[in-house]
Amino acid sequence: MTRSLRTRRFDGGPLRAAREAAGLSQRELAARAGVAFRTVGYLERGEGSVPWRTTIDALADALGVAPEALVAWLPPEPPRGGPEDVG
């Protein structure tokens, strides 16, 4: 049985490295990306489930990197009418 993408763990190492390379705090990145401050921390620590693709895209845009630089594979788009971000 395969696990759903939403139940896999997110590797936050690339996100942390990109944030630090950009010279941003977690709070600054969250503000630029339009996500909750705690979301950045959760993702960097690998806590919780995999974020929505829209969250990865927003973080990548805020960091000036391609989404692929933050993850080895990209999570799916949220279902229509679903939450944009869990966290």
C-alpha positions as CSV (number, residue, x, y, z in Angstrom):
1,M,0.0,0.0,0.0
2,T,1.4,3.4,-0.9
3,R,1.1,6.4,1.4
4,S,-0.6,9.5,0.2
5,L,1.5,12.5,-0.6
6,R,-0.3,14.4,2.2
7,T,1.0,11.8,4.8
8,R,4.6,11.9,3.7
9,R,7.1,13.9,5.6
10,F,8.6,17.1,4.1
11,D,12.4,17.5,4.1
12,G,12.9,21.0,5.3
13,G,16.7,21.1,4.7
14,P,16.6,22.7,1.3
15,L,14.0,25.3,2.5
16,R,16.2,26.2,5.5
17,A,19.3,26.4,3.3
18,A,17.6,28.7,0.7
19,R,16.2,30.9,3.5
20,E,19.5,31.3,5.2
21,A,21.3,31.9,1.8
22,A,18.7,34.7,1.2
23,G,19.6,36.2,4.6
24,L,15.9,36.0,5.8
25,S,14.5,35.0,9.2
26,Q,11.6,32.6,9.3
27,R,9.3,35.5,10.1
28,E,10.6,37.6,7.1
29,L,10.1,34.7,4.8
30,A,6.6,34.0,6.1
31,A,5.7,37.6,5.5
32,R,7.1,37.7,2.0
33,A,5.4,34.4,1.1
34,G,2.1,35.2,2.7
35,V,2.1,32.1,4.9
36,A,1.8,31.8,8.6
37,F,5.1,32.2,10.5
38,R,4.6,28.8,12.2
39,T,4.3,27.2,8.8
40,V,7.9,28.0,7.9
41,G,9.2,26.6,11.2
42,Y,7.1,23.4,10.8
43,L,8.3,22.9,7.3
44,E,12.0,23.5,8.1
45,R,11.7,21.0,11.0
46,G,9.9,18.4,8.9
47,E,6.8,18.5,11.1
48,G,3.4,17.9,9.8
49,S,2.3,16.7,6.4
50,V,3.5,17.8,3.0
51,P,2.4,21.4,2.2
52,W,0.3,22.2,-0.8
53,R,2.0,23.1,-4.0
54,T,0.7,26.6,-3.7
55,T,2.6,27.0,-0.4
56,I,5.8,25.7,-2.0
57,D,5.3,28.1,-5.0
58,A,4.8,31.0,-2.6
59,L,7.9,30.2,-0.6
60,A,10.0,29.7,-3.8
61,D,8.8,33.0,-5.2
62,A,9.7,34.8,-1.9
63,L,13.1,33.3,-2.0
64,G,13.7,33.9,-5.7
65,V,14.3,30.2,-6.4
66,A,12.5,27.5,-8.5
67,P,10.1,25.3,-6.5
68,E,12.3,22.3,-7.5
69,A,15.1,23.9,-5.4
70,L,13.0,23.4,-2.3
71,V,11.8,19.8,-2.8
72,A,12.9,16.7,-4.7
73,W,9.3,16.2,-5.8
74,L,6.4,18.6,-5.8
75,P,3.2,18.1,-3.9
76,P,-0.1,18.2,-5.7
77,E,-2.4,21.2,-6.1
78,P,-5.0,21.4,-3.4
79,P,-8.5,20.1,-4.4
80,R,-10.9,22.8,-5.6
81,G,-12.6,24.5,-2.7
82,G,-10.0,23.0,-0.3
83,P,-7.7,24.9,2.1
84,E,-4.8,26.8,0.5
85,D,-2.5,26.0,3.4
86,V,-2.5,23.7,6.4
87,G,-0.5,25.3,9.0
